[in-house]
Each structure stands twice: as structure tokens, then as C-alpha cells.
Amino acid sequence: MSLQRKIAQREKRRSQRVRKKLKHSDLPRVSVFKSAKHIYGQIIDDLKKTTLVSFSTLQMKSNVAGDKTEVAHQIGLELAKRALKQGINQVAFDRGSFLYHGRVKAFAEGMREGGINI
């Protein structure tokens, strides 16, 4: 088995392990994805299978100065603001296959600071 396939299977197992714990929750989940340059966040209603709110660095009108961790914090704040406008104040956090560290942690802290209970 190739190394790339092993890594992909490991990531898939990790993300499924995280999502399995969230399945029993009736709360909408906030899913976070990070790439080398950008970070994306979306709030998903699994019962209706729809995306309620989403925001990413691609949608930012002005470039925020600072490193990627500070930008992730700002994305979390903006997503929280948009979620509160739609009446969402409590979500379950889905980190996917990413560790709760660095940009993912800053994103979650930004959402909490914006008024969302995780």
C-alpha cells in the first residue's frame, strides 16, 4: 500500500471518529477545514442536510494583517456573527481530521468570543 493511501485512510478514520461522537447531538455542527493558505468554516444542519451559514478567508473583503492564526480567529468571529443573525447560538464543533491546535483552536476561540456556545 502506498504512503499516500495510508495517510488518506488515517485521516478518514480520524474524521469519522470525531463525527461519530457528534451524531447523537441534535445541535447543528460547525465544520472547519484548513488548507495551506485559507480556512473555511460552515454550520451544517445534519437533520435537514443543509448548510446554514458559511464563511472563509476567500470571502473577506479586506486582508487582515497578521499571521494565519490571527486570520482564523477573525474568521471564527465573523462566522459567529453571521450565525447569531440567523438565531444559532449553540453548535457542536467538528474539527474533522485536524488536531485541536493552532488555527483550528483559534477558529473555535473566535466563535466562542463571538457569542456561540461550543
FILOKE-662377 format. One record per residue: residue number from 1; residue in three letters; chain; x, y, z of N, C-alpha, C, O in turn. Coordinates in nm, 3 decimals, m for minus. Each point is the difference from the previous one (the first is absolute). Layout:
BEGIN
 num residuo cadena    n.px    n.py    n.pz   ca.px   ca.py   ca.pz    c.px    c.py    c.pz    o.px    o.py    o.pz
 NUM     ALA      A       X       Y       Z       X       Y       Z       X       Y       Z       X       Y       Z
...
END
This chain:
BEGIN
 num residuo cadena    n.px    n.py    n.pz   ca.px   ca.py   ca.pz    c.px    c.py    c.pz    o.px    o.py    o.pz
   1     MET      A   0.085  m0.117   0.000  m0.085   0.117   0.000   0.090   0.124   0.000   0.100   0.006   0.072
   2     SER      A  m0.138   0.092  m0.154   0.082   0.119  m0.011  m0.014   0.087   0.124  m0.097  m0.010   0.075
   3     LEU      A   0.195   0.094  m0.054   0.000   0.089   0.116  m0.116   0.098  m0.005  m0.060   0.030   0.103
   4     GLN      A   0.030   0.021  m0.221  m0.111   0.095  m0.013  m0.133  m0.065   0.037  m0.085   0.064   0.062
   5     ARG      A   0.067  m0.188  m0.101  m0.123  m0.070   0.033  m0.011  m0.025   0.150  m0.109   0.010   0.057
   6     LYS      A   0.220  m0.042   0.007   0.001  m0.021   0.145  m0.036   0.128   0.074  m0.077  m0.002   0.096
   7     ILE      A   0.132   0.113  m0.141  m0.028   0.130   0.063  m0.146   0.036  m0.019  m0.065   0.049   0.093
   8     ALA      A   0.011  m0.071  m0.212  m0.141   0.030  m0.027  m0.092  m0.085   0.087  m0.099   0.050   0.052
   9     GLN      A   0.131  m0.177  m0.036  m0.082  m0.087   0.084   0.007   0.043   0.146  m0.101  m0.005   0.071
  10     ARG      A   0.218   0.046  m0.025   0.017   0.046   0.138  m0.084   0.125   0.025  m0.066   0.011   0.104
  11     GLU      A   0.068   0.084  m0.199  m0.080   0.122   0.014  m0.149  m0.031  m0.001  m0.076   0.060   0.076
  12     LYS      A   0.035  m0.153  m0.161  m0.141  m0.037  m0.007  m0.046  m0.064   0.131  m0.110   0.031   0.047
  13     ARG      A   0.190  m0.118   0.010  m0.034  m0.062   0.128  m0.012   0.103   0.110  m0.091  m0.005   0.082
  14     ARG      A   0.185   0.100  m0.081  m0.001   0.104   0.102  m0.125   0.087  m0.011  m0.064   0.031   0.101
  15     SER      A   0.028   0.009  m0.223  m0.118   0.085  m0.017  m0.128  m0.076   0.033  m0.093   0.057   0.057
  16     GLN      A   0.086  m0.185  m0.092  m0.118  m0.079   0.034  m0.013  m0.020   0.150  m0.111  m0.002   0.053
  17     ARG      A   0.222  m0.012   0.016  m0.002  m0.015   0.145  m0.055   0.127   0.065  m0.077  m0.008   0.096
  18     VAL      A   0.115   0.124  m0.147  m0.048   0.127   0.054  m0.149   0.016  m0.029  m0.076   0.039   0.088
  19     ARG      A   0.034  m0.068  m0.212  m0.140   0.019  m0.039  m0.093  m0.099   0.068  m0.117   0.030   0.022
  20     LYS      A   0.168  m0.150   0.010  m0.083  m0.100   0.067  m0.049   0.052   0.134  m0.113  m0.030   0.040
  21     LYS      A   0.195   0.105   0.030  m0.038   0.056   0.129  m0.103   0.112  m0.016  m0.078   0.026   0.092
  22     LEU      A   0.076   0.039  m0.207  m0.091   0.112  m0.023  m0.135  m0.045  m0.055  m0.094   0.079  m0.001
  23     LYS      A   0.082  m0.203  m0.045  m0.124  m0.047  m0.061  m0.118   0.003   0.096  m0.114   0.022  m0.042
  24     HIS      A   0.139  m0.043   0.168  m0.108  m0.010   0.097  m0.049   0.137   0.045  m0.095   0.009   0.078
  25     SER      A   0.157   0.096  m0.126  m0.038   0.135   0.038  m0.104   0.055  m0.098   0.012  m0.019  m0.121
  26     ASP      A  m0.112   0.086   0.174  m0.101   0.063  m0.085   0.041   0.141  m0.040  m0.072   0.068  m0.073
  27     LEU      A   0.187  m0.025   0.120   0.049   0.134  m0.032   0.058   0.004  m0.141   0.048  m0.102  m0.050
  28     PRO      A  m0.054   0.217  m0.015   0.073   0.012  m0.126   0.150  m0.007   0.029   0.045   0.038   0.108
  29     ARG      A   0.030  m0.086  m0.205   0.144  m0.012   0.024   0.076   0.101  m0.085  m0.038   0.032  m0.112
  30     VAL      A   0.145   0.018   0.170   0.086   0.091  m0.074   0.120  m0.082  m0.046   0.074  m0.056   0.081
  31     SER      A  m0.056   0.050  m0.212   0.107  m0.077  m0.060   0.109   0.097  m0.045  m0.029   0.103  m0.061
  32     VAL      A   0.153  m0.138   0.091   0.112   0.087  m0.035   0.094  m0.078  m0.093   0.026  m0.118   0.020
  33     PHE      A   0.024   0.189  m0.121   0.097  m0.057  m0.092   0.109   0.103  m0.020  m0.027   0.118  m0.017
  34     LYS      A   0.150  m0.163   0.019   0.111   0.092  m0.024   0.088  m0.055  m0.111   0.026  m0.120  m0.009
  35     SER      A   0.019   0.211  m0.074   0.097  m0.035  m0.103   0.128   0.077   0.032   0.011   0.061   0.107
  36     ALA      A   0.083  m0.064  m0.196   0.126   0.069   0.025  m0.019   0.151   0.010   0.070   0.066   0.078
  37     LYS      A  m0.163  m0.009  m0.158  m0.020   0.145  m0.002  m0.127   0.045   0.070  m0.003   0.109   0.057
  38     HIS      A  m0.103  m0.188  m0.061  m0.132   0.045   0.041  m0.058  m0.087   0.111   0.049  m0.109   0.027
  39     ILE      A  m0.154   0.161   0.036  m0.077  m0.076   0.098  m0.148   0.023  m0.029  m0.043   0.112  m0.029
  40     TYR      A  m0.033  m0.218   0.039  m0.142   0.003  m0.034  m0.078  m0.050   0.120   0.043  m0.092   0.070
  41     GLY      A  m0.159   0.152  m0.044  m0.088  m0.046   0.106  m0.143   0.004  m0.049  m0.042   0.094  m0.067
  42     GLN      A  m0.033  m0.198   0.102  m0.142  m0.001  m0.037  m0.080  m0.069   0.109   0.047  m0.094   0.064
  43     ILE      A  m0.168   0.143  m0.045  m0.091  m0.057   0.098  m0.102  m0.082  m0.078  m0.068   0.051  m0.089
  44     ILE      A   0.060  m0.179   0.125  m0.079  m0.097  m0.075  m0.110  m0.056   0.089   0.024  m0.034   0.115
  45     ASP      A  m0.145   0.025  m0.169  m0.110  m0.068   0.066  m0.007  m0.141  m0.058  m0.041  m0.018  m0.114
  46     ASP      A   0.082  m0.082   0.193   0.006  m0.137  m0.049  m0.138  m0.063  m0.017  m0.016  m0.092  m0.080
  47     LEU      A  m0.083   0.140   0.152  m0.134  m0.055  m0.014  m0.061   0.038  m0.136  m0.062  m0.083  m0.066
  48     LYS      A   0.081   0.209   0.026  m0.051   0.047  m0.129   0.102  m0.015  m0.112  m0.033   0.014  m0.118
  49     LYS      A   0.157  m0.043   0.156   0.111  m0.015  m0.096   0.020   0.125  m0.084   0.010  m0.006  m0.122
  50     THR      A  m0.004   0.121   0.192   0.023   0.127  m0.066   0.106   0.080   0.074   0.021  m0.019   0.120
  51     THR      A   0.044   0.107  m0.192   0.094   0.093   0.059  m0.076   0.125   0.037  m0.065   0.063  m0.084
  52     LEU      A   0.073  m0.026   0.211  m0.075   0.116   0.049   0.079   0.129  m0.019  m0.053   0.099  m0.051
  53     VAL      A   0.180  m0.100   0.090   0.086   0.118  m0.008   0.139  m0.047  m0.037   0.044  m0.106   0.043
  54     SER      A   0.025   0.185  m0.124   0.140  m0.033  m0.031   0.079   0.129  m0.015  m0.055   0.105  m0.034
  55     PHE      A   0.185  m0.116   0.059   0.090   0.114  m0.018   0.142  m0.052  m0.013   0.035  m0.101   0.063
  56     SER      A   0.045   0.167  m0.142   0.140  m0.041  m0.019   0.086   0.121  m0.027  m0.049   0.113  m0.012
  57     THR      A   0.178  m0.136   0.002   0.093   0.108  m0.030  m0.020   0.052  m0.142   0.039   0.112  m0.031
  58     LEU      A  m0.097  m0.192  m0.056  m0.025   0.044  m0.136  m0.108   0.107  m0.006  m0.005   0.079  m0.095
  59     GLN      A  m0.082  m0.074   0.195  m0.110   0.096   0.002   0.035   0.127   0.075  m0.082   0.092   0.005
  60     MET      A   0.199  m0.084   0.053   0.038   0.120   0.075   0.018   0.115  m0.097   0.063  m0.014  m0.104
  61     LYS      A  m0.119   0.128   0.140   0.010   0.117  m0.087   0.138   0.064   0.006   0.054   0.045  m0.102
  62     SER      A   0.004  m0.039   0.220   0.133   0.058   0.014   0.093  m0.104   0.061  m0.041  m0.081   0.083
  63     ASN      A   0.161   0.085  m0.125   0.098  m0.094   0.055   0.035   0.042   0.142   0.041   0.114   0.023
  64     VAL      A  m0.056  m0.205   0.070   0.033   0.027   0.139   0.148  m0.019   0.018   0.056  m0.101  m0.041
  65     ALA      A   0.009   0.200   0.101   0.143  m0.011   0.025   0.024  m0.098   0.112  m0.080  m0.012   0.093
  66     GLY      A   0.190  m0.058  m0.102   0.035  m0.096   0.103   0.024  m0.137  m0.059  m0.009  m0.021  m0.120
  67     ASP      A   0.040  m0.071   0.209   0.027  m0.135  m0.047  m0.131  m0.077  m0.020  m0.108   0.053   0.026
  68     LYS      A   0.120  m0.177  m0.071  m0.118  m0.079  m0.034  m0.085  m0.033   0.123  m0.121  m0.018  m0.012
  69     THR      A   0.182   0.011   0.130  m0.075  m0.028   0.121  m0.093   0.117   0.033  m0.115  m0.022   0.039
  70     GLU      A   0.163   0.144  m0.053  m0.084   0.117   0.025  m0.112   0.010  m0.103  m0.112   0.041   0.033
  71     VAL      A   0.140  m0.077  m0.157  m0.103   0.002  m0.104  m0.107  m0.104   0.032  m0.119   0.026  m0.019
  72     ALA      A   0.159  m0.144   0.067  m0.097  m0.104   0.037  m0.089   0.049   0.114  m0.119  m0.031   0.002
  73     HIS      A   0.175   0.106   0.092  m0.078   0.056   0.109  m0.105   0.097  m0.054  m0.115  m0.002   0.044
  74     GLN      A   0.155   0.086  m0.140  m0.093   0.096  m0.061  m0.111  m0.072  m0.077  m0.115   0.044   0.001
  75     ILE      A   0.149  m0.153  m0.068  m0.101  m0.078  m0.073  m0.101  m0.058   0.098  m0.120  m0.001  m0.028
  76     GLY      A   0.167  m0.048   0.142  m0.090  m0.052   0.103  m0.094   0.106   0.053  m0.118  m0.026   0.021
  77     LEU      A   0.170   0.146   0.001  m0.084   0.111   0.046  m0.108   0.035  m0.101  m0.117   0.019   0.036
  78     GLU      A   0.155  m0.012  m0.162  m0.097   0.037  m0.105  m0.105  m0.109  m0.019  m0.118   0.030  m0.021
  79     LEU      A   0.160  m0.156   0.027  m0.097  m0.108  m0.013  m0.098   0.000   0.118  m0.119  m0.027  m0.018
  80     ALA      A   0.170   0.057   0.137  m0.088   0.009   0.117  m0.100   0.113  m0.016  m0.117  m0.014   0.036
  81     LYS      A   0.162   0.126  m0.088  m0.089   0.114  m0.020  m0.112  m0.035  m0.099  m0.116   0.034   0.022
  82     ARG      A   0.152  m0.102  m0.129  m0.100  m0.040  m0.099  m0.096  m0.105   0.056  m0.118  m0.001  m0.033
  83     ALA      A   0.169  m0.088   0.118  m0.085  m0.103   0.059  m0.099   0.062   0.098  m0.117  m0.041   0.005
  84     LEU      A   0.161   0.139   0.072  m0.090   0.066   0.094  m0.111   0.074  m0.072  m0.112   0.008   0.051
  85     LYS      A   0.141   0.046  m0.170  m0.104   0.066  m0.079  m0.108  m0.098  m0.041  m0.116   0.038  m0.015
  86     GLN      A   0.153  m0.165  m0.005  m0.097  m0.102  m0.040  m0.062  m0.071   0.120  m0.082  m0.090  m0.018
  87     GLY      A   0.119   0.130   0.139  m0.060  m0.058   0.119   0.070  m0.125   0.051  m0.057  m0.073   0.081
  88     ILE      A   0.176   0.047  m0.126   0.076  m0.116   0.045   0.093   0.047   0.111   0.085   0.086  m0.023
  89     ASN      A  m0.100  m0.142   0.143   0.088   0.042   0.109   0.074  m0.116   0.065   0.081   0.022   0.090
  90     GLN      A  m0.107  m0.146  m0.133   0.071  m0.115   0.056   0.024  m0.101  m0.111  m0.091  m0.035  m0.075
  91     VAL      A   0.215  m0.012   0.064   0.038  m0.094  m0.104   0.091  m0.108   0.058   0.053   0.014   0.110
  92     ALA      A  m0.036  m0.120  m0.187   0.098  m0.104   0.032   0.119   0.021  m0.093  m0.019   0.024  m0.119
  93     PHE      A   0.140  m0.032   0.172   0.121   0.033  m0.077   0.055  m0.127  m0.065   0.031  m0.097   0.069
  94     ASP      A  m0.019   0.100  m0.201   0.055  m0.111  m0.078   0.133   0.043  m0.058   0.005   0.078  m0.095
  95     ARG      A   0.102  m0.128   0.153   0.133   0.038  m0.047   0.047  m0.085  m0.116   0.106   0.026  m0.057
  96     GLY      A  m0.182  m0.128   0.022   0.037  m0.087  m0.111   0.123  m0.081   0.035   0.008  m0.058   0.109
  97     SER      A   0.087   0.052  m0.200   0.122  m0.077   0.025   0.112   0.087   0.056   0.114  m0.046   0.014
  98     PHE      A  m0.145   0.171   0.017   0.102   0.093   0.049   0.009  m0.004   0.152  m0.102  m0.018   0.067
  99     LEU      A   0.220   0.035  m0.013   0.018   0.007   0.143  m0.054   0.132   0.054   0.002   0.101  m0.070
 100     TYR      A  m0.051  m0.103   0.193  m0.049   0.122   0.064   0.121   0.078   0.050   0.035  m0.003   0.118
 101     HIS      A   0.029   0.072  m0.211   0.125   0.068   0.028   0.022   0.106  m0.107  m0.040  m0.019  m0.115
 102     GLY      A   0.102   0.128   0.150   0.036   0.101  m0.098  m0.119   0.072  m0.059  m0.079   0.062   0.072
 103     ARG      A   0.065  m0.070  m0.204  m0.107   0.073  m0.069  m0.138  m0.051   0.033  m0.095   0.078   0.010
 104     VAL      A   0.081  m0.209   0.009  m0.131  m0.056   0.034  m0.042   0.048   0.139  m0.117   0.033   0.021
 105     LYS      A   0.209  m0.030   0.071  m0.029   0.048   0.135  m0.034   0.149  m0.003  m0.093   0.043   0.069
 106     ALA      A   0.167   0.036  m0.146  m0.027   0.143  m0.011  m0.138   0.025  m0.062  m0.070   0.092   0.040
 107     PHE      A   0.032  m0.174  m0.137  m0.132   0.010  m0.062  m0.109  m0.025   0.104  m0.097   0.076   0.008
 108     ALA      A   0.112  m0.182   0.072  m0.099  m0.033   0.103  m0.008   0.109   0.107  m0.108   0.035   0.045
 109     GLU      A   0.223   0.018  m0.006   0.000   0.107   0.100  m0.066   0.126  m0.056  m0.067   0.072   0.074
 110     GLY      A   0.086  m0.045  m0.202  m0.067   0.113  m0.063  m0.151  m0.016   0.000  m0.074   0.096   0.020
 111     MET      A   0.029  m0.218  m0.044  m0.145  m0.026   0.004  m0.055   0.019   0.141  m0.107   0.058   0.018
 112     ARG      A   0.180  m0.106   0.082  m0.044   0.018   0.140  m0.003   0.148   0.035  m0.093   0.047   0.065
 113     GLU      A   0.196   0.024  m0.106   0.008   0.143   0.029  m0.113   0.077  m0.070  m0.046   0.103   0.049
 114     GLY      A   0.002  m0.155  m0.165  m0.108   0.062  m0.073  m0.138  m0.027   0.058  m0.098   0.060  m0.044
 115     GLY      A   0.089  m0.148   0.144  m0.127  m0.023   0.067  m0.063  m0.136  m0.026  m0.115  m0.022   0.038
 116     ILE      A   0.186  m0.069  m0.100  m0.053  m0.134  m0.028   0.049  m0.097   0.108   0.118  m0.002   0.035
 117     ASN      A  m0.210  m0.079   0.017   0.037  m0.104   0.096   0.038  m0.126  m0.075  m0.078  m0.053  m0.078
 118     ILE      A   0.201   0.007   0.103   0.048  m0.123  m0.065   0.007  m0.108   0.104   0.038  m0.113  m0.031
END
